[in-house]
């Protein structure tokens, strides 16, 4: 849960684009199909091993979903927060104030990104730190919102 100042408002929450789940979907699908190559080994041990295999596959799918769902870019009228979920129990939160933003760059890396309207955002701050958020849908909306609030000194 985010700790916001009393006068701070959440303007936008962005997650990764759904296209980032296509690779993990095929990994899970392939993992679900693999045991059927050994269907001729119909023994009680095979059924037990099949259940364990499916349990591991479902846990892997859950891990992919958690990583997708809990990664977020949160834009408020005073700050930008980048929440990066690493595994099931660890996450990193990077934040900076709007008045520290110097430059916001978006990159649409290829045809697929152009077709599905997603890209990468790189935010340069007043310090030596730059923040990169990859594969977000409609990155120009976040860029415009950040720049608008930066010009207004953090007040919408």
C-alpha positions as CSV (number, residue, x, y, z in Angstrom):
1,X,0.0,0.0,0.0
2,X,1.2,3.5,-0.8
3,X,1.7,6.2,1.8
4,X,0.4,9.4,0.2
5,X,0.5,12.9,1.6
6,X,-2.9,14.3,2.6
7,X,-3.0,16.6,-0.5
8,X,-1.4,14.1,-2.9
9,X,-3.7,12.4,-5.5
10,X,-3.0,9.4,-7.7
11,X,-3.3,10.5,-11.3
12,X,-2.4,7.3,-13.1
13,X,-1.4,3.7,-12.4
14,X,0.2,1.8,-15.3
15,X,1.1,-1.9,-15.5
16,X,3.1,-3.7,-18.2
17,X,1.3,-4.2,-21.4
18,X,-0.6,-7.6,-21.7
19,X,1.7,-8.6,-24.6
20,X,4.4,-9.2,-22.0
21,X,2.4,-12.2,-20.8
22,X,2.5,-14.0,-24.3
23,X,6.0,-15.5,-23.7
24,X,5.1,-16.8,-20.2
25,X,1.8,-18.1,-21.5
26,X,3.5,-20.3,-24.1
27,X,6.0,-21.5,-21.5
28,X,3.1,-22.6,-19.2
29,X,1.2,-24.1,-22.2
30,X,4.2,-26.1,-23.2
31,X,4.7,-27.3,-19.6
32,X,1.1,-28.4,-19.5
33,X,1.4,-30.4,-22.8
34,X,4.8,-32.1,-22.1
35,X,3.4,-34.9,-19.8
36,X,1.1,-36.1,-22.6
37,X,4.1,-37.3,-24.5
38,X,4.5,-39.9,-21.8
39,X,0.9,-41.0,-21.6
40,X,1.8,-44.5,-22.5
41,X,3.3,-44.9,-18.9
42,X,-0.1,-45.3,-17.2
43,X,1.0,-46.3,-13.8
44,X,0.0,-44.9,-10.3
45,X,3.5,-43.3,-10.1
46,X,2.8,-41.5,-13.4
47,X,-0.4,-40.0,-12.1
48,X,1.3,-38.9,-9.0
49,X,4.2,-37.4,-11.0
50,X,1.6,-35.7,-13.3
51,X,-0.1,-34.0,-10.4
52,X,3.2,-32.8,-9.0
53,X,4.1,-31.5,-12.5
54,X,0.8,-29.6,-12.9
55,X,1.2,-28.2,-9.4
56,X,4.6,-26.8,-10.3
57,X,3.3,-25.5,-13.6
58,X,0.4,-23.7,-11.9
59,X,2.8,-22.2,-9.3
60,X,5.0,-21.0,-12.2
61,X,1.9,-19.4,-13.9
62,X,1.0,-17.8,-10.6
63,X,4.5,-16.3,-10.3
64,X,4.3,-14.9,-13.8
65,X,0.9,-13.3,-13.0
66,X,2.1,-11.8,-9.7
67,X,5.2,-10.3,-11.4
68,X,3.0,-8.9,-14.1
69,X,0.2,-7.6,-11.8
70,X,2.3,-6.1,-9.0
71,X,4.8,-4.2,-11.3
72,X,3.4,-0.7,-11.6
73,X,4.2,2.8,-12.4
74,X,2.2,5.2,-10.2
75,X,2.0,8.8,-11.1
76,X,0.7,11.2,-8.5
77,X,0.5,15.0,-8.6
78,X,3.7,15.2,-6.5
79,X,5.7,12.0,-7.2
80,X,6.4,9.2,-9.6
81,X,6.8,5.7,-8.1
82,X,8.1,2.7,-9.9
83,X,7.1,-0.5,-8.1
84,X,9.1,-3.6,-9.3
85,X,8.0,-7.0,-8.0
86,X,10.9,-9.4,-7.8
87,X,9.7,-12.9,-7.1
88,X,6.8,-13.5,-4.7
89,X,8.0,-11.8,-1.6
90,X,10.4,-9.1,-2.6
91,X,9.7,-5.8,-4.3
92,X,11.6,-2.5,-4.9
93,X,10.0,0.9,-4.9
94,X,11.8,3.8,-6.6
95,X,10.4,7.2,-6.3
96,X,11.2,10.8,-7.1
97,X,9.4,14.1,-6.8
98,X,7.9,15.9,-9.8
99,X,10.1,19.0,-9.4
100,X,13.2,16.8,-10.0
101,X,12.2,15.7,-13.5
102,X,14.3,17.1,-16.2
103,X,13.5,14.9,-19.2
104,X,11.0,12.2,-20.2
105,X,11.8,10.1,-23.2
106,X,9.6,7.4,-24.7
107,X,10.8,4.7,-27.0
108,X,8.7,2.5,-29.2
109,X,11.2,-0.2,-30.1
110,X,9.7,-2.2,-32.9
111,X,6.7,-2.9,-35.2
112,X,4.9,-5.0,-32.6
113,X,5.2,-2.2,-30.0
114,X,3.8,0.3,-32.6
115,X,1.0,-2.0,-33.5
116,X,0.0,-2.8,-29.9
117,X,0.7,0.7,-28.6
118,X,3.3,0.0,-25.9
119,X,6.8,1.3,-25.3
120,X,9.5,2.2,-22.8
121,X,9.7,5.3,-20.7
122,X,13.0,6.8,-19.5
123,X,12.8,9.6,-17.0
124,X,15.9,11.7,-16.3
125,X,16.0,13.4,-12.9
126,X,18.0,16.3,-11.5
127,X,20.5,13.9,-9.9
128,X,22.6,11.3,-11.7
129,X,19.7,8.8,-11.5
130,X,17.5,7.9,-14.4
131,X,14.5,5.7,-14.2
132,X,13.4,3.3,-16.9
133,X,10.0,1.6,-17.1
134,X,9.6,-0.9,-19.9
135,X,6.7,-2.2,-21.9
136,X,3.9,0.1,-20.6
137,X,0.8,0.7,-22.7
138,X,0.4,4.1,-24.2
139,X,3.7,5.6,-22.8
140,X,2.9,9.0,-24.3
141,X,0.0,9.4,-21.8
142,X,2.4,9.0,-18.9
143,X,5.0,11.3,-20.5
144,X,2.4,14.0,-21.0
145,X,1.1,13.7,-17.5
146,X,4.5,13.8,-15.9
147,X,5.6,16.8,-18.0
148,X,2.3,18.6,-17.3
149,X,2.7,18.2,-13.5
150,X,6.4,19.1,-13.7
151,X,5.7,22.4,-15.4
152,X,3.1,23.2,-12.8
153,X,5.5,22.5,-9.9
154,X,3.7,19.4,-8.8
155,X,0.2,21.0,-8.6
156,X,-2.4,20.0,-11.2
